[in-house]
Amino acid sequence: MKLILIGIQGAGKSTQGNLLSEKYGVPYLSSGHIFREITRKKTKLGRWLKETLNAGALVPDDTTLEIVFEYLQKPEYRHGYILDGFPRTLAQAEEFDKREKINKVILIDVSDKEAVWRISGRVSDRQDETLQAIRQRIELFHQLTKPVVDHYQGLGMLARINGEQEVNKVFKDILAACNGKT
């Protein structure tokens, strides 16, 4: 099983990704986690990524693709994965489609207001979760990721899930979509 989870920050992608990982027995992989892991390394790329993420900006397509494809070469992803936070641009989606065969793309749909409320309610010491950075990422999501949503909808691969429901209801709706029941 190879799934992509799309949604603005605070939509519940990591919660659902972990539930789906357990259900399908494939690893959950978050592009944000990958980038934060790299920022902890004292490398030129790590320092640059940290500055980019803390500003609320997106990592350029070529860099993102290189990092994600490198991670997906690891043996634990050979039999599938739940991928969160990627692709974020149409260019990423088109390049990714050339190399990977995805089963389903799930859009966890929540309002901007709900996302900000959820994020502001969680305890975090992450420098990339300032209100300004969060608002910037939400705006970038709407600008850059809508074409990705449209792309997968056009391919008949997208399931739009109401992410403002109770966690278990969201999970059940995602499972139904993965089983072709929506």
C-alpha angles and dihedrals in degrees: 000000000000115000134173120207117204127185143114119280107285095029092117099256095141092047092050093039092058092046091049092047090056093045097049099031095235127119124265114229124188119194088210090056091049091051094046089050090054092047090060090061115089094233133121090251091047094052092046092049091050092054091046095049095043089055089055092243128138122250110248117266098247093051093045093049092048092050096045095046090049091053093047089057089070113108094241090068096049094097098040146296146207106241119200127191097012138131098031100165134045091243090056092048094050093048092044091051089058092059107028134050108216123198098205143351115217121200109200099203120206131153120256089245092054092048094051090046091052095046094046089051096058125082112243138158092192112130090212092063099073114131090248093051091046093051090047092052092047090052091047090049091057093045100043108022100049089077088052090053090048091048095055092040088055090052090051091241101110127100115187111211126190100240094188092077127094112292095250092049091052089050092050091049091051091049090050090051091049089052092050096251098126 
